[in-house]
Amino acid sequence: MQPMYTKEEWKKVAPLFASKRLAISTVEVAKAVLVDGQRITDVAEARGISKQTAHAAVKRVRKILEDHGAGELVPVLVWLPPDLAEQVREMAKPYPQPAPQKPK
């Protein structure tokens, strides 16, 4: 199967999956198919799950990506004055945000 996303594109959309509370296994199955180009049947067999379960994982992830226009989103990091930063935060509310990181 031809990959639909590059590894770089996948990294950019990864925060979507955390915000949708997807199981790690669901994301891993979808990545194997959509990024690594593996066949659903091969992924299912390697993970000991049914083809239907693997297909459902890919379908769920694709729906999330399509609903959020994931291919069209670009992460932005910029330093702004407080008033402009607040405007940007308001503009960003409808879009997925990265999951908060635990301090080390």
Wavefront OBJ file of the C-alpha trace (Angstrom):
o trace
v 0.000 0.000 0.000
v 1.230 3.495 -0.822
v 1.715 5.611 2.347
v -0.728 8.515 2.672
v 1.388 10.564 5.081
v 5.101 11.160 5.559
v 6.664 10.741 8.993
v 7.005 14.521 9.229
v 3.311 15.042 8.454
v 2.372 12.373 10.988
v 4.410 14.142 13.697
v 2.539 17.365 13.006
v -0.874 15.748 13.446
v 0.022 13.552 16.433
v -1.533 15.990 18.954
v -4.914 15.305 17.338
v -4.841 11.736 18.565
v -4.141 12.669 22.176
v -6.932 15.234 22.127
v -9.345 12.556 20.861
v -8.213 10.051 23.507
v -7.319 7.362 21.013
v -5.676 4.227 22.354
v -1.986 4.017 21.540
v -2.603 0.695 19.807
v -5.172 2.339 17.510
v -2.691 5.039 16.509
v 0.100 2.494 16.012
v -2.050 0.346 13.706
v -3.075 3.405 11.690
v 0.536 4.624 11.466
v 1.707 1.239 10.214
v -0.807 1.469 7.371
v -0.975 5.199 6.626
v 2.700 6.116 7.121
v 4.704 2.913 6.827
v 2.612 1.632 3.909
v 1.949 -1.806 5.392
v -1.116 -3.792 4.357
v -3.959 -3.969 6.868
v -3.887 -7.770 6.783
v -0.154 -7.809 7.585
v -0.550 -5.339 10.444
v -3.470 -7.308 11.887
v -1.559 -10.569 11.718
v 1.574 -9.077 13.288
v -0.437 -7.623 16.180
v -2.708 -10.600 16.699
v -5.900 -8.685 15.944
v -8.611 -9.222 13.358
v -8.531 -7.488 9.976
v -11.801 -5.817 10.953
v -10.245 -4.356 14.105
v -7.240 -3.071 12.166
v -9.485 -1.610 9.462
v -11.650 0.090 12.112
v -8.531 1.659 13.677
v -7.379 3.049 10.324
v -10.872 4.287 9.496
v -11.211 6.039 12.866
v -7.859 7.808 12.535
v -8.553 8.832 8.920
v -11.916 10.312 9.959
v -10.254 12.385 12.677
v -7.610 13.605 10.236
v -10.194 14.496 7.591
v -12.509 16.240 10.082
v -9.674 18.456 11.262
v -8.170 19.141 7.861
v -4.987 17.706 9.328
v -3.080 17.927 6.095
v -3.721 21.660 6.078
v -2.643 22.434 9.661
v 0.814 23.773 10.436
v 2.297 24.159 13.944
v 3.441 27.696 14.779
v 5.692 28.873 17.602
v 6.192 32.611 17.830
v 6.902 35.182 20.544
v 4.250 37.909 20.731
v 3.264 40.773 23.010
v 0.684 39.631 25.610
v -2.310 41.270 23.901
v -1.527 39.662 20.530
v -0.746 36.327 22.190
v -4.226 36.312 23.711
v -5.788 36.982 20.289
v -3.850 34.076 18.798
v -4.911 31.774 21.663
v -8.539 32.663 20.976
v -8.075 31.950 17.260
v -6.452 28.588 18.075
v -9.226 27.304 20.370
v -11.109 25.349 17.658
v -7.957 23.456 16.693
v -6.310 20.498 18.450
v -3.668 21.301 21.010
v -0.755 19.100 22.088
v -1.334 17.109 25.253
v 0.309 18.748 28.276
v 3.711 17.272 29.096
v 4.486 16.027 32.601
v 7.509 17.716 34.174
v 10.569 15.478 34.348
l 1 2 3 4 5 6 7 8 9 10 11 12 13 14 15 16 17 18 19 20 21 22 23 24 25 26 27 28 29 30 31 32 33 34 35 36 37 38 39 40 41 42 43 44 45 46 47 48 49 50 51 52 53 54 55 56 57 58 59 60 61 62 63 64 65 66 67 68 69 70 71 72 73 74 75 76 77 78 79 80 81 82 83 84 85 86 87 88 89 90 91 92 93 94 95 96 97 98 99 100 101 102 103 104
